[in-house]
Amino acid sequence: MAALSVLGLAVVEIWGAVPVGLALGLSPILVWVLTVVGSMAGVGAVAVAGEAVRAWLVRRRGASTTAGHGRLYRVWVRYGVVGWGLVSPLVFAPAMGTAIGIALGAPRRRLIAWMCAGGIVWTSILVIAGDLGLRASHVLSGSGGLFRQAAGPYALCAVCSTSDTGSTPSRTARCTRAGT
């Protein structure tokens, strides 16, 4: 169920899928795979539907309505499909970046390829940063790391509930870090 939650969330937003997957206790590799697959499913769906919507708009209102002169259009002109595909998953959700790219007139296949590359890059960065952050919080919280308090063999870690000896704690053991 946790995996499906991450997959579904990744269709909409990678910035939410990665922390949720890690918080649910999924392995970082599984979180990465689910997030990449989910975000690429969203990109594919938007690319297929977006091309049809763009064609309909062009037929109905003319080509001038799809290409504007705002900030996004200037970024588009300056960096093209490659820049858009690599940067938009960071700024927007991958599916939203795909919709904007198609609206700006990007070739669909090329946009999908670069959106996949950008999604993989940013998902990798987010998973690595999230995993390292969780490991650092585990170390800093007292479970065998830099700020560990030596309180004897019955001191329990508030994070992982193990004693200083590495064994599972007994009911009578007292954890000095958790305040119990």
C-alpha positions in Angstrom: 0.0 0.0 0.0 2.9 2.4 0.8 4.4 1.7 -2.6 1.2 2.5 -4.4 0.9 5.7 -2.5 4.4 6.8 -3.6 3.7 5.7 -7.2 0.5 7.7 -7.3 2.0 10.7 -5.7 4.9 10.6 -8.1 2.5 11.0 -11.0 1.6 14.4 -9.6 4.8 15.6 -7.8 8.2 14.1 -7.2 8.9 16.6 -4.4 6.2 14.9 -2.4 6.7 11.3 -3.4 10.3 11.0 -2.3 9.9 12.3 1.3 6.7 10.3 1.8 8.3 7.1 0.5 11.3 7.5 2.8 9.0 8.5 5.8 7.0 5.3 5.2 10.1 3.3 5.6 10.6 2.1 2.0 14.1 1.5 0.8 15.7 4.4 -1.1 16.1 2.3 -4.2 12.4 1.4 -4.2 11.5 5.0 -3.6 13.6 6.0 -6.6 12.1 3.4 -8.9 8.5 4.2 -7.9 9.1 7.9 -8.2 10.7 7.7 -11.6 8.0 5.3 -12.9 5.2 7.4 -11.5 6.6 10.7 -12.8 7.2 9.3 -16.3 3.7 7.9 -16.4 2.4 11.4 -15.7 4.7 12.9 -18.4 3.5 10.3 -20.9 -0.1 10.9 -20.2 0.2 14.6 -20.4 2.3 14.4 -23.6 -0.3 12.3 -25.3 -3.3 14.3 -24.1 -1.5 17.6 -24.4 -0.6 17.3 -28.0 -4.3 16.8 -28.8 -5.3 19.8 -26.7 -2.7 22.0 -28.3 -3.8 20.9 -31.8 -7.4 21.7 -30.9 -6.4 25.1 -29.6 -4.3 25.9 -32.7 -7.2 24.9 -35.0 -9.7 26.9 -33.0 -7.8 30.1 -32.1 -4.7 30.1 -34.2 -1.0 29.5 -33.5 -0.5 32.9 -31.9 -2.3 31.9 -28.7 0.1 29.0 -27.9 3.3 31.0 -28.1 3.5 33.9 -25.8 6.0 36.6 -24.9 6.2 36.1 -21.1 9.0 34.9 -18.8 8.4 31.2 -19.5 8.5 31.8 -23.2 11.9 33.7 -22.9 13.3 30.8 -20.9 12.0 28.4 -23.5 13.6 30.4 -26.4 16.9 30.7 -24.5 17.4 27.0 -23.3 15.1 25.0 -25.6 13.8 21.5 -25.0 17.0 20.3 -23.4 17.1 23.0 -20.7 13.3 22.9 -20.2 13.4 19.1 -19.7 16.3 19.2 -17.3 15.1 22.2 -15.2 11.3 22.0 -15.2 11.0 18.9 -12.9 12.8 21.0 -10.3 10.6 24.1 -10.7 7.3 22.4 -11.6 6.0 18.8 -11.4 7.2 16.8 -14.4 3.7 16.5 -15.8 3.2 20.3 -15.5 6.5 21.0 -17.1 5.5 18.6 -20.0 2.2 20.5 -20.4 3.9 23.8 -20.5 6.5 22.5 -23.0 3.9 21.2 -25.3 2.0 24.5 -25.1 5.2 26.3 -26.1 5.5 24.0 -29.1 8.1 21.4 -28.1 8.4 18.3 -30.3 6.7 15.6 -28.2 9.2 12.8 -28.5 12.2 15.1 -27.7 10.4 16.7 -24.8 9.5 13.3 -23.3 13.1 12.1 -23.6 14.5 15.2 -21.8 11.7 15.3 -19.2 12.6 11.6 -18.4 16.3 12.7 -18.1 15.4 15.6 -15.9 13.0 13.5 -13.7 15.7 10.9 -13.2 18.4 13.5 -12.3 16.1 15.3 -9.8 14.7 12.1 -8.3 18.2 10.8 -7.8 19.2 14.0 -6.1 16.1 14.1 -3.9 16.4 10.4 -2.8 20.1 10.8 -2.0 19.5 14.0 0.0 16.5 12.5 1.8 18.3 9.3 2.7 21.4 11.1 3.9 19.2 13.5 5.9 17.5 10.6 7.6 20.8 8.9 8.4 22.2 12.1 9.8 19.1 12.6 12.0 19.5 9.1 13.2 23.2 9.6 14.1 22.6 13.0 15.7 19.6 11.8 17.7 21.8 9.5 19.8 21.6 6.1 18.3 25.3 5.4 18.0 26.5 8.7 16.6 28.3 11.9 17.4 26.1 13.0 20.3 25.6 9.6 22.0 25.3 9.7 25.7 27.1 6.9 27.5 24.6 5.8 30.2 25.5 2.2 30.7 24.3 -1.1 29.1 20.6 -0.4 29.7 20.5 3.0 28.0 18.0 2.9 25.1 18.0 4.8 21.9 14.8 6.9 21.5 15.0 6.3 17.7 15.8 2.7 17.2 15.0 1.3 20.7 18.2 -0.7 21.1 20.5 -0.8 24.1 24.1 0.2 24.1 24.9 -3.5 23.8 22.9 -3.7 20.5 20.3 -6.1 22.0 16.6 -5.6 22.2 15.7 -3.7 25.4 14.0 -5.3 28.4 10.8 -3.8 29.8 12.7 -2.6 32.9 15.5 -0.9 31.0 15.4 2.9 31.2 16.2 5.2 28.3 17.9 8.4 29.4 17.5 10.0 26.0 13.8 9.5 25.7 13.1 10.8 29.2 11.3 7.6 30.4 
